[in-house]
């Protein structure tokens, strides 16, 4: 069981999973949400075709500004810091829900860079396209480890880690 992110690049990932295979072991990235019954219910609804084909998804994960100390590894380039690396749940959930692997296209990826170290993204917005059995699906993601204070103390439900799945005949919101 490997804490996410499992690696900071494709070569590292190939080495880790290659070593696991060579040693007859299983390497699993620590996305515990994938084993939650609610995730399986949502996935079964998507796979059932009950609401038509998936047209698009939108996944987000945010953290209020100042809640992650500046000394934390999430802000350190050499330790694979950055919002998309830490909040990879947005991509993980999208791929799981769609039953997809690598996006076939990245339409855009726009980072808000960390002041003091522009190599680290404190926020990321991207539009990915995945090929599925039902055709091409547009998937937007948004991560923000330094979301500006919005004048409230308790997170609003629409700010919780979530994914919205738009079908031909319905919309499902899954909040983690």
C-alpha positions in Angstrom: 0.0 0.0 0.0 1.7 3.2 -1.2 0.7 6.7 -0.2 -0.4 8.9 -3.0 1.1 10.1 -5.2 2.7 6.8 -5.9 5.4 8.5 -7.8 6.3 11.9 -9.3 6.7 10.7 -12.9 6.0 7.7 -15.2 9.5 6.2 -14.9 9.2 6.0 -11.1 5.8 4.4 -11.4 7.0 1.8 -13.9 9.9 0.9 -11.6 7.6 0.5 -8.6 5.0 -1.6 -10.3 7.7 -3.6 -12.2 9.4 -4.4 -8.9 6.1 -5.5 -7.4 5.4 -7.8 -10.4 8.9 -9.2 -10.3 8.5 -10.0 -6.6 5.0 -11.4 -7.0 3.5 -8.6 -4.9 0.7 -6.2 -5.5 1.4 -2.5 -5.3 -1.7 -0.3 -4.7 -1.9 3.4 -4.5 -3.7 4.5 -1.3 -7.0 5.8 -2.7 -9.1 4.4 0.1 -12.3 6.0 -1.3 -12.4 3.5 -4.1 -13.3 0.8 -1.6 -16.2 2.7 0.0 -19.6 1.2 -0.8 -20.9 4.6 -2.0 -18.2 4.7 -4.7 -19.3 1.2 -5.9 -23.0 2.3 -6.0 -22.1 5.4 -8.1 -19.9 3.2 -10.4 -22.7 0.6 -10.8 -25.2 3.4 -11.8 -22.8 4.7 -14.4 -22.1 1.2 -15.7 -25.8 0.3 -15.8 -26.6 2.7 -18.6 -29.8 3.5 -16.8 -29.4 7.2 -17.4 -27.9 7.1 -20.9 -24.3 7.7 -21.7 -22.0 9.9 -19.7 -21.7 13.3 -21.4 -19.2 15.0 -19.0 -17.8 15.0 -15.5 -16.6 17.8 -13.2 -14.4 16.9 -10.2 -13.1 19.3 -7.5 -11.1 19.3 -4.3 -10.1 22.3 -2.3 -8.4 23.3 1.0 -8.9 26.7 2.6 -6.0 29.2 2.4 -3.6 28.9 5.4 -4.8 25.4 6.5 -1.6 23.7 5.1 1.5 25.0 6.9 4.1 26.4 4.5 6.7 23.8 5.8 4.4 20.9 4.7 5.7 18.5 2.0 2.7 19.5 -0.3 4.5 22.8 -1.0 7.9 21.2 -1.7 8.9 20.6 -5.4 11.6 18.1 -4.5 9.0 15.9 -2.7 6.5 16.0 -5.6 4.5 18.8 -4.0 1.6 20.7 -5.7 -2.2 20.7 -5.7 -2.7 18.2 -8.5 -0.2 15.7 -7.0 -1.8 16.0 -3.5 -5.4 16.3 -4.7 -5.1 13.6 -7.4 -8.4 12.3 -6.2 -10.0 14.5 -8.9 -8.3 12.5 -11.7 -8.5 9.2 -9.8 -12.3 9.6 -9.3 -12.8 10.6 -12.9 -10.9 7.7 -14.3 -12.7 5.2 -12.0 -16.2 6.5 -12.7 -15.5 6.4 -16.5 -13.6 3.2 -16.5 -10.9 5.0 -18.4 -7.1 5.1 -18.3 -5.0 7.9 -19.8 -6.9 10.9 -21.3 -6.9 11.0 -25.1 -6.5 14.7 -25.0 -5.7 17.5 -22.5 -7.6 20.5 -23.9 -6.0 22.8 -21.3 -4.3 22.7 -17.9 -3.9 26.0 -16.1 -1.9 26.2 -12.9 -1.9 29.0 -10.3 1.7 28.9 -9.2 2.9 29.1 -5.7 4.5 32.4 -4.8 8.1 31.7 -3.9 8.4 28.5 -6.0 6.7 28.7 -9.3 7.4 25.0 -10.0 4.7 24.1 -7.5 1.0 24.6 -8.4 -1.2 25.8 -5.5 -4.2 25.3 -7.8 -5.0 23.6 -11.1 -7.8 23.7 -13.6 -7.8 21.3 -16.5 -10.1 19.9 -19.2 -9.4 16.3 -20.1 -11.1 14.1 -22.7 -11.5 10.4 -22.1 -12.5 7.7 -24.6 -15.2 5.5 -23.1 -17.5 2.7 -24.5 -20.1 5.5 -24.9 -17.7 7.8 -26.8 -15.6 10.8 -25.9 -16.3 12.4 -22.5 -15.2 15.9 -21.5 -13.9 15.9 -17.9 -13.1 19.1 -16.0 -11.0 19.0 -12.8 -10.2 21.7 -10.3 -7.8 21.5 -7.3 -6.9 24.3 -4.9 -4.7 23.9 -1.8 -4.9 27.6 -1.0 -8.5 28.5 -1.7 -9.1 32.1 -0.7 -11.2 32.6 2.4 -14.8 33.0 1.4 -16.2 34.5 4.6 -17.3 31.2 6.3 -15.8 28.8 8.8 -17.6 25.6 7.9 -17.1 24.2 4.4 -20.2 24.4 2.2 -21.3 21.1 0.7 -20.4 22.3 -2.8 -16.8 22.8 -1.7 -16.3 19.2 -0.4 -14.3 16.8 -2.6 -16.8 15.8 -5.2 -17.5 14.7 -8.7 -20.6 15.5 -10.9 -21.5 13.1 -13.6 -23.7 14.4 -16.4 -25.6 11.8 -18.3 -28.1 12.1 -21.2 -31.0 11.8 -18.7 -29.7 12.6 -15.2 -27.0 14.1 -13.1 -25.3 12.4 -10.2 -23.3 14.3 -7.6 -20.9 12.2 -5.5 -19.5 14.0 -2.4 -16.6 12.3 -0.6 
